[in-house]
Amino acid sequence: MAELVAVIASTHHPFYYRASTAVGDDRPPFADEWVRKVEAFRETLTKARPDVLVMVGSDHFHQFWLDNMPQFLVGKAPFYDANFYNEEREFGLPKMLLTGQEDLSAYVLREGLDAGFDLAFSNELRIDHSITCPIITLRPQNDLPIVPIYTNIFAPPLPQPKRFVQLGRTIRQLIESWPEDKRVAVIGTGHLSLELGGPRQFGPTGPDPQFDRKAVEWISSGDIEGCLSEVTLDSLHLPGNATHGFMDFMLMMGVAGEGRKADYVDTYDLFHTMEAYFTWYPNGGRS
């Protein structure tokens, strides 16, 4: 059977690549500390020695639009092109080609359907920065096959927060029942408080530092029930108009498990957002 060797949750700031590669006067003053934190975070994945990456993210209206918006989708292609033109233009992200793990994609899709999730799928999925950013930060050599799983955090009606947690639990069960001798890491990216295009977008921190502190505590302590008792689709509008991306963090809490404290936690306040990095080792990192 496959072994789940790491569960990793992080934000996906699209400007990291440009900031980390800039030199001279173009290099922002926060870049060196940001790079230091990301490189330390990267080691938590390297330590796990994965063979396969299950990548959870959300399409930013690049491939999916209101004419066809899946709630949860599994990519099942042999290769995935990335990124999109506006991401190359605005964020300086490179064009990338990612290899797919078709066998695990097919297993997650079939068994996920049988477990009660009516998952959509795509054989022609193009990947955007919610998945390429954690590849750049955590596995820049881009040498491992992936299974992309997209969630809808943008276009109402959205799934309830508890459904994200349930999907996370199911993903873990499916990985651990996959009849292949592979080491699998699950990497999911989302947001803490976030405002896009609104009056709170460009503050010195995220738009709601109090929510950010509470969210970090929920995630780091594995307090799924406490989180579910306060987080609703309506409440997520209050910390910032794009804070529904926090539900992808809740999905990753579901993968990690109720009451499971993170083995690694780090944060970094940047302009308009808090970066947050979490890693769990299901087996204590011993294998």
N, C-alpha and C positions, 0 to 999 in steps of 0.2 A: 504494500500500500504506500501511497505518497505520504510524505511527512511535511506538515506545516512548520516551517523553521523560523519564520518571522512575520509579524504583523506590523505594518508601518503606516502611520498617518501623518500627513503634512499639509501645509498650505502649498499653493502653486503660483508664486509670484512670477509673472511673465517677464519682469525686468531683471531677474537674477542673471541670466546669461549675459546680457549687455553690460550690466554693472560689473560682473566678475571678470570680463575680458577687456574692459576699457583700460586705457593707460594714460599717463600724463594728466593733463588738465581735464580730460574727459572722464576720469575715474572719480565717481562720487565719494564723498568722505566716509560714508558708511560701508563701502564695498569690502574693505579688508576684514572687518569684524564679521560681516555677513559670510564671506568666503570661509573664514575660520570655523564658524558655526556649521555651515553646510558640510565642510570636509569632515568634521567630527561626527556629524549625523550620518554621513555616507559610510563610515566605518561600521555602523550598526548593521547595515545590510551586508557589507563585505564579510563580516564575522559569521553571518548565517550560511554562507556558501550555497546560495540557491541555484537550482537548475532552471527554474521557470518563475516568471513574475505574473501574477494576476493583478491587473492594473484597474482600479476603480476611479472613474472621473465623470465629468459632465461636459457634453458638447455645448459650446457657447454660441448656439445658433449658427454654426458653420455648416454642418451637414444636415441637421434636422431643423425643420421650421414648423410653423403652425399647420401646415397641410398634412404633416405626418410626424407626430411627436411620440416616440415610444417612452414608456415610463421606466422600464429597465431593459437594456439591450446587451447582448453578448456578440462580440465580433468573432467570426470564425473563418478568417481568411489566412492564406499562407504568408502574406506580407501586408503591411500597412504603410501607406504614404503619410507623411506629416511634414510640416505644419501647413497652415493656410496662408495665403498671400498677405492678408492684413497683419498676421502675426509676424511674418518676416519683415514687413514694412514698419510697423509700429514698435515692435519689441526687439527687433534684430534677431529673432529666432532662426536657426538654420533649417534648411530642408533636411528631412530625415527619412530613413526607411527602416521600419521595425519588422522583425520576423514574428510570425504567429505560431502558437502551439495549438495546432488544429485539433489534436486528439483531446486535449483538456477542454478546449472550447466546446467541442461536440458533447463531451461528457457533462459539462456544467449545464449546457442547454437541455439535453434530454432528461437528466436527473433532476434539474431544477424545475422543469415542467411537471415532472411526476411528484415533486415535493410541494407543489401548490403555487409556484410562481410562473405566471404566463409570460415568459421571457420572449422578447423579440430578438431577432438576430440580423446580422448583415454580413454578406460575403464581399462587400465592396466598401468597407468602412475606411474613412480617412480620419486620422488622429489629430486632435488639436492640443493646445498647451496644458490642459488639465492632466494629460498623460505624458506628454513630452517633457514638461518641466521637471517632474520627479525622475524621469530617465536622466536628464541632464545633471540634476543635483546628486542623485543616488547611484547611478550606473552610467556615467558619461561614455564609457566604451561601447554601450549599446550592443552588448554581445549575448544577451539572453532572450529566448522567445517569450512572448507575452500572450496573455488572454485579456483583451480589453473588455471592461464592463462599464457601460454608460448608464447614468441615472438622470432622471429629469428633475432638476432643481430650479428651473427657470419659467416654465410655461404652465400656468394653472389650467386644469386642476392637478395639483401635485399629490403624490402619495403621502400618507400620513407619516410623521416621524417614526412611529413604531414599526412601520413597514420597512423602513431602511434598516432598523435594528434586526428585524426578522430575516431580511435578505442577508445581512452580514453573518448571522448564525448559520443560515443555510449554506452560504459559500464555504464556511469552514467545514461543515459536515460533508459537503461534496468533495472538497479537496482531500480530506482525510479518508474518504472511501474510494478515491480514484485508484484503480488497481495497477499503478505504475510505480516503479522504484525511483521516484523523483523527489527532490527537495524543492518545496514551493514557498515563495514569499508572496504575501498579499500587500500591495501598496495602494492606499487610497488617499485622494487629495480633496480638500474642500476649503471652507473659509471659517474664520471666526466672524466678528462683526465686520460688515463690509457695506460701503455705500458706493454706488456707481452712478455718476451723472447727477447726483443730488447735492444739496448744500453742505453735507458733512464729508464729502469725498476726500478733500485734500487737507485734512488736519495733520498735526504732528504724530498722531497715533491713529489706531482704528477709531471708528465713530462712537463706539461704546466700550470704553476700557473696563467698566464694571462687568459687562457681559463677558468680555474676553477672559477676565480673571476667573469668573465662575465656570466658563466653558473649559478652561485649562484644568481646573480642579475636577470637573466631571470626568474628563477624558483620562487624566493621569491616574485617578483613583478607580476608574472602571465603574463609576456610579451611574449605571444605565437607568435604574429605576428613578433615582433622583432627577436625572436629566429629563426623562420622559414625563415626570410629574410637573415640570415647568415649561417644557418646550412644546409649542403647538405651531401649526401653520400660521395662525394669526400672530402669536407672540414674536415670531422670527422677523416680522416687519419692523419691530421697534428698534433693534440695535443697528439697523441699516437696511436699505432696500434690497441688498443682494445677500443677506445673511442666511437665506435658505440653503446655501452651500454647506452650512454646518451639518445638515443631515447626512452628508457623506462622511463626516467625522463620526456621527452616530452609527452609521453602517459599520465603520471600522471598530467601534466599541463592541458591536455585535460579534464581529469576527474574533476579537480578543477575549470576550467573555465577561459576564457580570462579576463585578468585584475584583477583576484582574488589574492590578496596578501596573502601570507602564514601567518597563525596565530602563527607559531613557526618555527624558523630557527636557526640552529646551525651547525658548521663545526669544523673539527679537522684535522690538518695536521699531517699525519703519514709518515713513510718511504714509498716511491713510490706511495702514493695516498693521496687525500684529502677525508676524510669522510664527508658526508653531510646529514643533517636530516631536513625534512620539514613536517609540518602538517597544514592542512586546516580543518576548521569546517564549512561545508556548511550552517548550521543554526546558526552560531555564538557560538556553544557549549552550547546552552541554554537548550536543551531537555535532 
